[in-house]
Amino acid sequence: MPRHLSAFLIATALAGCASAAKPVHPTLADGTPGKSANSIEPQPQLPAQALTRDILFKLLVGEVAGQRGEIGLAAEAYADLAKTTRDPRVAKRATEAAMYAQNPEMAIRASRIWMEADPGDEAAAQTHASVLLSAGEFEAAEPVMADVLKRQGSRTGAALLQVGAMLNRSGDRTAALAFAQRLAAPYLKLPEANLLLAQMAFNAGDGDLALRHGQSAVELRRDWEPALLFVAQVTASRDPTAAMQYLGAASKRVPGSRAVGLAYARALAGSSQYPAALVEFKRLAKLHPNDGEIRVTAGALASQVGDAATASEYLRMALESDYAEKDSVRLMLGQVEAERGDSAAALRWYESIQAGSTAYMPAQVSIARLVLKQSGLDAARERLRAVRADTPLEQVQLILSEAALLRESGDDRAAFEVLDAATRDYAGIADLWYDHGMAAERLDMLDVVETSLRKVIELKPDHAHAYNALGFSLADRNVRLLEARGYIEQALQLQPEDPYIIDSLGWVQYRLGELEEAEKTLRRAMSIKDDPEVVAHLAEVLVKRGKADEAGKLIAGGLRKNPGNSVLQAAQSRLLP
C-alpha cells in the first residue's frame, strides 16, 4: 500500500472534485460571503468526473510505472487519462511524464489539454509553447506565446527573456530569430525585447543585427548589466581590444557592478595587462570586501607582477572571506613566500594543507622543491617518496614530480629511467606515457617517443598535445614530413587556437619548403603567444626568405623580453653570425 499511496491521493483528489463546480469562499462574521486574509486563490473549475474503476486503474498504472522507472508507460497512461478526464492536474502530470520520456508529440497533446482545461494558468500556456518550440512548431507556438505576453503587464520584459531561454533549445536558429522578431515586434520599446533579439541574432550568426539590438537595449536602460555584457561579448567576437575598451567605459558607467567590473578586469588580464587588471581587482575588492574570489585573483595578479607584499595581503584576506577553497589559498601563499625567499614561511603554509585536499599533492611537491634548494637532490627525492599516495593517480603525480626534479637538475637519463620503471606499474595512465615520451625525446630516442605517444593517443584519443609532439618530433628531425603534418593537423582540429600547435604546423611547412605559408603560420602563432621558441622558428624562416634584418630585430626583441634565453641565443648565433 505505501507504494501506491501517492496514486491513491490523486484518485481521492479527483473524486473530491466531482461535485466542485465553483470555488468555495470563506464566510464573514455576519454570515455574508467574503475573503479571509489567508484565503487561497480560486482554483480552476474542474470537470465533474466520477471515479470509475478504469480511471483508478490508469492512475495506478501511471504512478507505479513512474516509480519503477518505466517512464514511457507512465506517460502513456497519464496521456490517455488526461484525454479522458480533461482534468488539468492529470494533464500537467501527463505533460511532465511525456517531456521526461522525451516524447514530444505526446507532450504537445498533453500540454494542449492542460492549457485548454485551465486557460487561466500561465504555466500551462508557457509549457505548451515551450514544447512546441522544442519540436520546431514555431507557427503553432506563436499565438500561444503572444497571448501569454499580452497578459503579463509589468512582467512583460521578464517573460520575453523566458522566451529567449525557450528558443535557445531550438536547433533551427534562423527560424528562432524569425519567431523572436515577430513576437517582440510590439515591444521594441522594452530593453528586454531588444536583448532577446540581440541574443537570437547572435545565435543565428548575424553579428551586425545582434550589435544593433544590443546597443538599443543599452540605450533604453543604460545601467543594465545583461545588455552591457552582451554588447561586450558580441564586440569581443570581432575585436577583443574594442571589447575591452567598451567594458572599461561600462565599468565607469556602473562602478558598483560586480559582473561588469569582473568582465573588464578579466579582459585586461587575458590581454596580459596585469598591472591594469590588478588595479581593477583592487577596486572591486574594496566594493565587495567579503568576495573571496576577487581577493584571490587580486593576490594572484600581484604575484604575477612581482608584488609579493600585495599578493600576501590579499591572499590572507581571502582566508577570512567566504572563499571555499582555502587550502588553495594556502598553497598560493606558500608559493608567494617561496618566491621572495622566505622558505620557513613557505613551509609553514604548505604544511598547513590537509591530506585529502586538492592542494595537498601540489603542496608536497612544493615542499620537495624547498628541500632540493636546502639539502640537495637526493633529499628532495626521498621527501617525495615519503609522501603517502591514496590513489594510482596521486602516485603517478609524485613520480612525474620526481622526474621533473631530475630533469631540472640536468639528469635527463635518470628522469627517463624513473618514468620508464613506472610505466610497468601504471600502464593505463596517459600523462605518464606523455612525460615518458618527452623524456625519450630529450635523449633522441625516436622509436621510444613514437611508441609512448601512440600509447597516449590510444588511452586518450583527444590528447591534442600527443599528436602535436609526435608530429613535431618527426618534423624537427626532417623525416616523414607528410606524416608529421598529418599528426599536427589532427592536433589542430582538437585545439585550433593553441599557439604551440600552430608553431609546429609552421615548422613542418618550413621543412617542406612552403616558406610563405610557414611565415604566415608562425606569425599567427606569435600573435597568440610571444614564446621564445616561436620567435626562433619565425626568425629562421625569415632568414631563409632573405629577411635577415627583420629576423635580427625579432630575436633582439625576444632577448629583451627574455634575457639570457638559451633558445634565442642559439638562434642568434646560428642565424646571425
Secondary structure, 3 states (H helix, E strand, C coil): CHHHHHHHHHHHHHHHCCCCCCCCCCECCCCCECCCCCCCCCCCCCCCCCCCHHHHHHHHHHHHHHHCCCHHHHHHHHHHHHHHHCCHHHHHHHHHHHHHCCCHHHHHHHHHHHHHHCCCCHHHHHHHHHHHHHCCCHHHHHHHHHHHHHCCHHHHHHHHHHHHHHHCCCCCHHHHHHHHHHHHHHHCCCHHHHHHHHHHHHHCCCHHHHHHHHHHHHHHCCCCHHHHHHHHHHHHCCCHHHHHHHHHHHHHHCCCCHHHHHHHHHHHHHCCCHHHHHHHHHHHHHHCCCCHHHHHHHHHHHHHCCCHHHHHHHHHHHHCCCCCCHHHHHHHHHHHHHHCCCHHHHHHHHHCCCCCCCCHHHHHHHHHHHHHHHHCHHHHHHHHHCCCCCCHHHHHHHHHHHHHHHHHCCCHHHHHHHHHHHHHHCCCCHHHHHHHHHHHHHCCCHHHHHHHHHHHHHHCCCCHHHHHHHHHHHHHCCCCHHHHHHHHHHHHHHCCCCHHHHHHHHHHHHHCCCHHHHHHHHHHHHHHCCCHHHHHHHHHHHHHCCCHHHHHHHHHHHHHHCCCCHHHHHHHHHHCC
